Amino acid sequence: MSEKNSCFVIMPYGNRLDRDGAEIDFDAVYEHLIRPTVESLDLECNRCDQTAAGLIHPKMFEEILSARVALVDVSTLNPNVLYELGVRHALRPWATILIRRKGTSLPFNIQDVDVIEYDVDIRSAAKARKKISDSIQNGLALRRIDSPVHQHLRLNITRPPRVLEETTVYDYTLNDGSSRKLGIITGNLRHVGRGPDAKKIDVWVNSENTNMQMARFFDRSISSVIRYGGAKKDANGSVVEDTIYDELKARLAGGGGHEVQPATVVVTGAGELERECGVRRIFHVATVRGEVGHGYSPVQDLGTCVRRALETADSDELTSESLRSILFPLIGTGTARAGQENTIPHLLNAAISYFKSNPSSSLREIYFLAWTDVDLEVCQSVIQAKEDLGL
């Protein structure tokens, strides 16, 4: 199940009485207050009764879990509404927005939860629309926990990420008058830069261990994709020359050994990737370190790894090459399992900070590779919260 770019609206429908006997036209609330507000934020708006009317249905649970935002009208304290609110609070830590008609009462169970009030005259409820819009945007950008369940219990409820098949480029321009960009490229690294109209990137960053041991050809990793993609192959696809690996090995041997310090950057050519994808250089960055019996874990400061790679692109050794674009994997979120929520902000902040501190950098574009919908969601949430970036 993948996350949907949608808002799931949990509310009564038709004309209903609140606890004090006042009638509320909830269809009008939805059509004049909720739906226009949600759709103005480029979110799909789905109402609970339109998804699965009647009994609680598996489709309902899917929507409650997968929607980026849930908007819940608790004006009548409808049992179904409160039940679905409880399910949402149990499944998702943030972006659950509560609303009620002004003057309606709340049960003590949710009296400590923020609730937005709207006026009786829905057509003139501009103030409520603004509050709902702000709450949704803040919920998505800041990811502050608004679920009482997650505030008090250390839960780790996750959904399987969906692999993004299509290669899509998202550009965000730095708001400093320059044309420099921070961006996201989705999909499999194997497809980046292929084809005459595809986006070409000068530098691909290879997230490597401190032993600089590239992965085997058919391992599931960035390192294996780069190693195999850069190798010379025969007509059957069998490797006849392990180009990038051999160059990396030679460079390390010349330096006196294979063990390097965390955040070390070793530069090699791109082998066949230059001809096939337009890649000019591979930056091998030591982002994880191994421990006997415990496997690999991320180095302490992954932001430093990003900064060192960017500094290398601007180094005297590579000045003549005028490297203008670089692509990072989301280092530390793969086999190292550092977690997207904790790691991605550090990576993107390091890139933005470097751009701001180095206005004369030859680099004009810094990209990060989002392999799954979860990767993309977290990257976009971080970027949307940044005032220094714009679409």
C-alpha positions in Angstrom: 0.0 0.0 0.0 1.4 3.3 -1.0 0.7 6.8 0.4 -1.7 8.8 -1.6 -1.5 12.5 -2.3 -4.9 12.9 -0.8 -7.0 14.1 2.1 -9.4 11.6 3.6 -12.4 13.4 5.0 -14.1 11.7 7.9 -17.5 13.3 8.7 -21.3 12.7 8.8 -23.2 13.4 5.6 -26.6 14.9 4.8 -28.5 16.9 7.5 -27.7 15.8 11.1 -28.3 17.2 14.5 -25.5 18.1 16.8 -25.5 17.3 20.6 -27.5 20.4 21.3 -30.2 19.7 18.7 -29.1 22.2 16.1 -29.2 21.0 12.5 -26.0 21.0 10.4 -26.0 20.5 6.6 -22.8 18.4 6.3 -23.0 18.2 2.5 -22.7 22.0 2.4 -19.8 21.9 4.9 -18.0 19.5 2.6 -18.8 21.3 -0.7 -18.3 24.9 0.4 -15.6 24.6 3.2 -13.7 21.4 3.0 -13.3 20.3 -0.6 -12.3 23.7 -2.1 -9.8 24.2 0.7 -8.2 20.8 0.3 -8.1 20.9 -3.5 -6.5 24.4 -3.5 -3.5 22.6 -1.9 -3.2 20.1 -4.8 -4.6 17.3 -2.7 -7.2 14.9 -3.9 -10.3 15.1 -1.6 -12.1 11.9 -0.7 -15.0 11.7 1.7 -15.6 8.6 3.8 -19.1 7.8 2.6 -17.9 8.1 -1.0 -15.2 5.5 -0.4 -17.2 2.8 1.4 -20.7 3.6 2.5 -22.3 1.5 5.3 -20.3 -0.9 7.3 -16.6 -0.4 8.0 -14.9 -1.8 4.9 -11.3 -2.8 4.2 -11.2 0.1 1.7 -11.9 2.5 4.5 -8.9 1.3 6.5 -6.7 1.6 3.4 -7.8 5.2 3.0 -7.3 6.1 6.6 -3.8 4.7 6.5 -2.7 5.8 3.1 -4.0 9.4 2.9 -1.4 12.1 3.6 -4.0 14.1 5.5 -7.1 13.2 7.4 -9.7 15.9 8.1 -12.2 14.9 10.8 -15.5 16.8 11.6 -16.4 15.9 15.2 -19.4 18.3 15.4 -22.0 15.5 16.2 -19.7 13.1 18.0 -20.9 10.5 15.5 -19.7 7.0 16.7 -18.5 6.0 13.2 -16.5 9.3 12.9 -14.9 8.9 16.4 -14.1 5.3 15.6 -12.4 6.2 12.3 -10.6 9.1 14.1 -9.3 6.5 16.6 -8.0 4.3 13.8 -6.3 7.2 12.2 -4.6 8.3 15.4 -3.4 4.7 16.0 -2.0 4.4 12.5 -0.5 7.8 11.6 1.4 10.2 13.9 0.7 13.4 12.1 -1.5 15.4 9.6 -4.8 14.6 11.3 -6.9 17.8 11.4 -10.0 18.1 13.6 -12.8 20.6 12.9 -16.3 21.3 14.4 -19.1 23.8 14.0 -18.7 26.7 16.4 -20.6 26.1 19.6 -20.7 22.3 19.5 -19.2 20.5 22.5 -16.4 17.9 22.7 -16.0 14.8 24.9 -13.3 14.9 27.5 -11.3 12.3 25.6 -10.3 14.8 22.8 -10.7 18.1 24.7 -6.9 18.5 24.7 -6.6 18.1 20.9 -6.6 21.2 18.7 -9.9 21.6 16.9 -10.6 24.3 14.3 -14.1 25.9 14.5 -16.1 27.0 11.5 -19.1 29.4 11.4 -22.8 28.4 10.9 -22.8 30.3 7.5 -20.4 28.0 5.6 -20.3 30.2 2.5 -18.6 33.0 4.4 -16.3 30.8 6.5 -13.1 32.3 5.1 -11.3 32.4 8.4 -11.9 28.6 8.9 -10.7 27.9 5.4 -7.4 29.7 6.1 -7.0 27.9 9.4 -7.6 24.5 7.8 -5.2 25.3 4.9 -2.5 26.4 7.3 -3.0 23.3 9.5 -2.7 21.0 6.5 0.4 22.6 5.2 2.1 22.7 8.6 1.2 19.2 9.3 2.8 18.0 6.1 5.8 20.2 6.3 6.7 20.0 10.0 5.5 16.5 10.7 4.7 17.4 14.3 3.0 14.5 16.1 -0.7 15.4 16.6 -1.9 11.9 17.5 -2.3 11.4 21.3 -1.5 7.7 20.7 1.8 8.4 19.2 2.6 11.1 21.7 2.4 8.7 24.6 3.4 5.4 23.0 6.6 4.7 21.0 5.0 3.1 18.0 6.7 2.3 14.7 3.8 1.6 12.3 5.0 1.6 8.7 3.6 0.7 5.3 5.5 -1.0 2.6 7.0 1.6 0.3 6.1 1.6 -3.4 9.1 1.6 -5.8 8.9 4.4 -8.3 9.3 3.1 -11.8 9.2 6.3 -13.7 12.2 8.7 -13.9 10.8 12.1 -13.0 12.8 15.3 -12.3 11.6 17.8 -9.7 13.5 21.1 -9.7 13.5 23.7 -6.9 15.3 27.0 -7.5 17.3 28.7 -4.8 15.6 32.0 -3.9 18.8 34.1 -4.1 18.5 35.4 -7.6 20.7 32.7 -9.0 19.6 29.8 -11.2 21.0 27.2 -8.9 18.7 24.3 -8.2 18.2 21.6 -5.6 16.2 18.7 -7.0 14.8 15.2 -6.8 15.1 12.5 -9.4 12.8 9.5 -9.0 13.2 5.9 -10.0 16.0 3.5 -10.6 19.5 4.9 -11.0 20.0 2.5 -14.0 17.5 4.7 -16.0 18.9 8.1 -15.2 20.5 9.9 -18.2 19.5 7.2 -20.7 18.1 8.5 -24.0 18.7 11.6 -26.0 16.2 13.8 -24.1 17.1 12.4 -20.6 18.5 14.6 -17.8 22.3 14.2 -17.8 24.2 14.5 -14.5 28.0 15.2 -14.5 28.7 13.4 -11.2 27.1 10.3 -9.6 27.9 9.8 -5.9 28.5 6.2 -4.9 27.7 5.5 -1.2 30.4 3.2 -0.1 31.8 1.6 3.0 35.1 2.7 4.7 36.9 -0.2 3.0 35.7 1.1 -0.4 34.6 -2.4 -1.4 32.2 -2.0 -4.3 29.2 -4.3 -4.2 29.0 -7.4 -6.5 27.4 -6.9 -9.9 24.1 -8.3 -9.0 23.7 -7.1 -5.5 20.7 -4.7 -4.9 22.6 -1.5 -4.3 23.7 1.8 -5.8 27.3 0.5 -5.7 26.4 -2.6 -7.8 24.5 -0.5 -10.4 27.4 1.9 -10.8 30.0 -0.9 -10.9 28.1 -3.0 -13.5 27.0 0.1 -15.5 30.5 1.4 -15.8 32.1 -2.0 -16.8 32.8 -3.0 -20.4 30.6 -5.9 -21.4 30.4 -8.4 -24.3 27.3 -8.9 -26.5 25.8 -11.2 -23.8 26.2 -8.6 -21.0 29.0 -10.4 -19.3 31.7 -8.1 -17.9 35.0 -8.2 -19.7 36.6 -5.2 -18.0 35.7 -4.1 -14.4 36.5 -0.5 -15.3 35.4 1.6 -12.2 36.3 -1.1 -9.7 39.8 -1.5 -11.1 40.4 2.3 -11.1 39.1 2.6 -7.5 41.3 -0.3 -6.4 44.4 1.2 -8.1 43.8 4.6 -6.4 43.5 3.1 -3.0 46.5 0.9 -3.4 48.5 4.0 -4.4 47.4 5.6 -1.1 48.8 2.9 1.1 45.7 0.7 1.9 42.0 0.1 1.5 40.8 1.4 4.8 39.7 5.1 4.7 38.3 7.6 7.1 34.5 8.2 7.2 33.4 10.9 4.7 36.5 10.3 2.5 35.8 10.9 -1.2 37.7 9.0 -3.9 37.2 10.1 -7.5 37.2 7.8 -10.5 36.1 7.9 -14.1 32.6 6.7 -15.0 33.6 4.0 -17.5 30.8 3.1 -19.9 28.4 5.2 -18.0 29.9 8.3 -19.6 29.0 7.1 -23.1 25.6 5.6 -22.1 24.3 8.2 -19.5 26.6 11.3 -19.8 28.2 10.7 -16.4 31.7 12.2 -16.2 32.9 11.3 -12.7 32.0 8.9 -9.9 32.5 10.1 -6.4 32.9 7.2 -4.0 32.1 8.5 -0.5 32.7 6.5 2.7 29.2 6.7 4.3 29.0 3.5 6.2 31.5 1.5 8.3 31.5 -2.2 9.2 31.8 -4.0 12.5 32.5 -7.7 12.8 29.4 -9.5 13.8 27.2 -6.4 13.5 27.3 -5.5 9.8 27.3 -1.9 8.5 26.0 1.2 10.1 26.0 4.9 8.9 28.9 7.1 9.8 28.0 9.6 12.5 27.6 12.7 10.4 26.1 12.0 7.0 25.8 15.7 6.3 29.6 15.9 6.3 29.6 13.2 3.6 27.4 15.4 1.4 29.6 18.5 2.0 32.8 16.7 1.3 31.5 15.5 -2.0 30.4 19.0 -3.0 33.8 20.4 -1.9 35.5 17.7 -4.1 33.5 18.9 -7.1 34.9 22.4 -6.5 38.4 21.3 -5.7 41.5 22.5 -7.6 42.0 19.0 -9.0 38.6 19.2 -10.8 38.3 22.9 -11.5 39.1 22.5 -15.2 36.3 20.1 -15.6 33.6 22.6 -14.5 31.3 20.0 -13.0 27.9 21.5 -12.9 25.5 18.8 -11.6 25.7 16.0 -9.0 23.4 13.2 -8.0 23.4 11.7 -4.5 21.6 8.6 -3.4 19.8 9.0 -0.1 22.8 7.8 1.8 22.2 6.1 5.1 18.6 5.0 4.3 19.3 1.8 2.4 21.0 -1.3 3.9 22.3 0.9 6.7 18.6 1.5 7.7 19.1 4.9 9.3 15.5 5.8 8.4 14.3 8.5 6.0 12.6 10.7 8.6 15.8 11.2 10.5 18.3 11.1 7.7 17.0 13.0 4.7 16.7 16.4 6.4 20.4 16.3 7.2 21.3 15.4 3.6 19.2 18.2 2.0 20.1 20.8 4.7 23.8 20.1 4.0 23.3 20.7 0.3 21.4 23.9 0.8 23.9 25.1 3.3 26.8 24.5 0.9 25.0 26.4 -1.9 24.4 29.4 0.4 28.0 29.4 1.7 29.6 28.9 -1.7 28.0 31.3 -4.2 30.9 30.9 -6.7 30.6 27.1 -6.8 30.8 25.6 -10.3 27.9 23.3 -9.3 24.5 24.6 -10.5 22.4 21.6 -9.7 22.4 19.2 -6.7 20.0 16.2 -7.0 18.9 13.4 -4.7 17.6 10.1 -5.9 14.3 9.0 -4.6 13.7 5.3 -5.2 10.4 4.9 -3.5 7.2 7.0 -2.8 8.3 7.3 0.8 11.7 8.7 -0.2 9.9 11.2 -2.5 7.4 12.2 0.2 10.0 12.9 2.8 12.2 14.9 0.4 9.3 17.0 -0.8 8.2 17.7 2.8 11.6 18.9 3.8 11.9 21.1 0.7 8.5 22.6 1.0 9.3 23.7 4.5 12.3 25.7 3.3 11.8 29.3 2.6 15.0 29.5 0.6 13.6 27.3 -2.1 10.8 27.8 -4.6 9.2 25.9 -7.5 
